[in-house]
């Protein structure tokens, strides 16, 4: 499961600030994780709306931008981490929602990762799994959020911290998948 924090919504004018990828087993326990804070692209300052949004979360913004590393260095380390993970496990990419984070990670892989490295083309969507789960069990969003909270109560952190968001989303995805007997 991946989560990305960024300074805007435009691929052309925005940068990833930080991201986390958390690999979990079938019951949602962490196997390994990758976390990084990236230098902002000089030509991509973000947008005012996103900067205003971040003002609501000063601690999370500070963490998402603290001690950034060069993008190409981060992506090289990420490619090595993914390669190591793929040698030991079957990797299923997930994001929540997939439309928000997957394209950004793919863009940075295409632009900055070592030549020949690929994430593949498939990523499962937490938001879609949530809708399936609600339909399967005939529950509403409030009930689903309460269940997700029970599944993730032992996870420390705050929303908009990419590690916390990736871990809670991964745990919820694993629990819903197991409950519905899906893969």
C-alpha positions as CSV (number, residue, x, y, z in Angstrom):
1,X,0.0,0.0,0.0
2,X,1.4,3.4,-0.9
3,X,0.6,6.9,0.2
4,X,2.0,10.1,-1.2
5,X,2.0,13.7,0.1
6,X,2.5,16.4,-2.5
7,X,2.5,20.2,-2.9
8,X,-0.2,20.3,-5.6
9,X,-2.4,18.4,-7.9
10,X,-0.9,19.1,-11.3
11,X,1.7,16.6,-12.7
12,X,3.2,19.6,-14.6
13,X,3.5,22.0,-11.7
14,X,3.7,20.0,-8.5
15,X,6.1,17.7,-6.6
16,X,5.9,14.7,-4.4
17,X,7.0,15.9,-0.9
18,X,7.2,12.4,0.7
19,X,5.9,8.9,0.3
20,X,5.6,5.6,2.1
21,X,5.1,2.1,0.9
22,X,4.1,-0.5,3.4
23,X,4.2,-4.2,2.6
24,X,1.9,-6.3,4.8
25,X,1.1,-9.9,5.0
26,X,-2.4,-11.4,4.4
27,X,-3.6,-10.3,7.9
28,X,-2.2,-6.8,7.6
29,X,1.0,-7.0,9.7
30,X,4.0,-5.1,8.4
31,X,6.6,-7.1,6.5
32,X,8.7,-4.2,5.5
33,X,8.4,-0.5,4.6
34,X,10.0,2.2,2.6
35,X,9.7,5.9,3.6
36,X,11.2,8.9,2.0
37,X,11.1,12.7,2.0
38,X,12.1,14.1,-1.4
39,X,13.6,17.4,-2.5
40,X,10.9,19.4,-4.4
41,X,11.4,19.7,-8.1
42,X,12.6,23.3,-8.8
43,X,10.2,23.8,-11.7
44,X,7.2,22.4,-9.7
45,X,6.3,24.8,-6.8
46,X,2.8,23.3,-6.3
47,X,-0.4,25.3,-6.0
48,X,-1.9,27.8,-3.6
49,X,-4.9,25.6,-2.7
50,X,-2.7,22.7,-1.6
51,X,-0.4,25.1,0.3
52,X,-3.5,26.5,2.1
53,X,-4.7,22.9,2.8
54,X,-1.3,22.0,4.4
55,X,-1.7,25.0,6.8
56,X,-4.3,22.9,8.6
57,X,-1.7,20.2,9.4
58,X,1.5,22.0,10.3
59,X,3.1,19.0,12.2
60,X,2.4,16.7,9.3
61,X,3.7,19.2,6.8
62,X,6.9,19.6,8.8
63,X,7.3,15.8,8.8
64,X,6.5,15.5,5.1
65,X,9.2,18.0,4.3
66,X,11.9,17.4,6.9
67,X,15.4,16.5,5.7
68,X,14.6,15.9,2.0
69,X,16.9,13.8,-0.1
70,X,17.6,14.2,-3.9
71,X,14.9,12.6,-6.0
72,X,17.1,10.4,-8.1
73,X,18.8,9.0,-4.9
74,X,15.5,8.2,-3.3
75,X,14.1,6.5,-6.5
76,X,17.3,4.4,-6.8
77,X,16.9,3.3,-3.2
78,X,13.2,2.6,-3.8
79,X,14.0,0.5,-6.9
80,X,16.5,-1.5,-4.9
81,X,13.9,-2.0,-2.1
82,X,11.2,-3.1,-4.5
83,X,13.5,-5.5,-6.2
84,X,14.4,-7.1,-2.9
85,X,10.8,-7.3,-1.9
86,X,9.8,-8.9,-5.3
87,X,12.6,-11.5,-4.9
88,X,11.0,-12.7,-1.6
89,X,7.2,-12.0,-2.0
90,X,4.4,-11.8,-4.5
91,X,3.8,-8.0,-4.7
92,X,0.3,-6.6,-5.1
93,X,0.3,-2.8,-5.4
94,X,-2.6,-1.0,-3.7
95,X,-3.4,2.6,-3.2
96,X,-6.4,4.5,-1.7
97,X,-7.6,5.8,-4.0
98,X,-5.5,4.5,-6.8
99,X,-6.2,7.5,-8.9
100,X,-4.6,9.9,-6.4
101,X,-1.3,8.2,-5.6
102,X,-0.4,5.5,-8.2
103,X,0.0,7.9,-11.2
104,X,2.4,10.0,-9.1
105,X,4.6,7.1,-8.1
106,X,4.6,5.8,-11.7
107,X,5.6,9.3,-12.9
108,X,8.5,9.5,-10.5
109,X,9.6,6.0,-11.4
110,X,9.5,6.8,-15.1
111,X,11.4,10.1,-14.6
112,X,13.9,9.2,-11.9
113,X,14.3,5.4,-11.2
114,X,17.1,3.5,-12.8
115,X,16.6,2.5,-16.5
116,X,14.8,-0.8,-16.8
117,X,13.0,-0.6,-13.5
118,X,9.2,-0.8,-13.6
119,X,6.4,-1.2,-11.1
120,X,4.2,-2.9,-13.7
121,X,0.8,-1.6,-14.7
122,X,-1.6,-2.9,-12.1
123,X,-2.6,-1.3,-8.8
124,X,-5.6,-2.3,-6.7
125,X,-7.8,0.5,-5.3
126,X,-8.7,0.7,-1.6
127,X,-11.7,2.9,-2.4
128,X,-13.2,0.3,-4.7
129,X,-12.6,-2.5,-2.1
130,X,-14.3,-0.3,0.5
131,X,-17.4,0.0,-1.8
132,X,-17.4,-3.7,-2.4
133,X,-17.2,-4.4,1.3
134,X,-20.1,-2.0,2.1
135,X,-22.2,-3.7,-0.5
136,X,-21.2,-7.2,0.5
137,X,-22.2,-6.6,4.2
138,X,-24.9,-4.0,3.5
139,X,-23.3,-1.4,5.7
140,X,-22.8,2.4,5.3
141,X,-19.7,4.5,5.4
142,X,-20.0,5.3,9.1
143,X,-20.1,1.6,10.0
144,X,-17.1,0.9,7.7
145,X,-15.1,3.7,9.2
146,X,-15.8,2.3,12.7
147,X,-14.7,-1.2,11.6
148,X,-11.5,0.2,10.0
149,X,-10.8,2.1,13.3
150,X,-11.2,-1.2,15.3
151,X,-8.8,-3.0,12.8
152,X,-6.2,-0.2,13.1
153,X,-6.5,0.9,16.7
154,X,-3.0,-0.3,17.6
155,X,-1.3,1.7,14.9
156,X,0.3,4.9,16.1
157,X,0.5,8.0,14.1
158,X,-1.6,10.8,12.5
159,X,-3.5,11.3,9.3
160,X,-1.5,12.8,6.5
161,X,1.7,11.1,7.7
162,X,2.3,8.9,4.7
163,X,3.6,6.0,6.8
164,X,0.5,6.0,9.1
165,X,-1.8,6.4,6.1
166,X,-0.1,3.6,4.1
167,X,-0.1,1.3,7.1
168,X,-3.8,1.8,8.1
169,X,-4.9,1.6,4.5
170,X,-2.9,-1.6,4.0
171,X,-4.3,-3.2,7.2
172,X,-7.9,-2.2,6.2
173,X,-7.4,-3.6,2.6
174,X,-6.0,-6.9,4.0
175,X,-8.8,-7.3,6.5
176,X,-11.5,-6.6,3.9
177,X,-9.9,-8.9,1.4
178,X,-9.6,-11.7,4.0
179,X,-13.2,-11.2,5.3
180,X,-14.6,-11.4,1.7
181,X,-12.4,-14.4,0.9
182,X,-10.8,-12.5,-2.0
183,X,-7.2,-12.3,-3.2
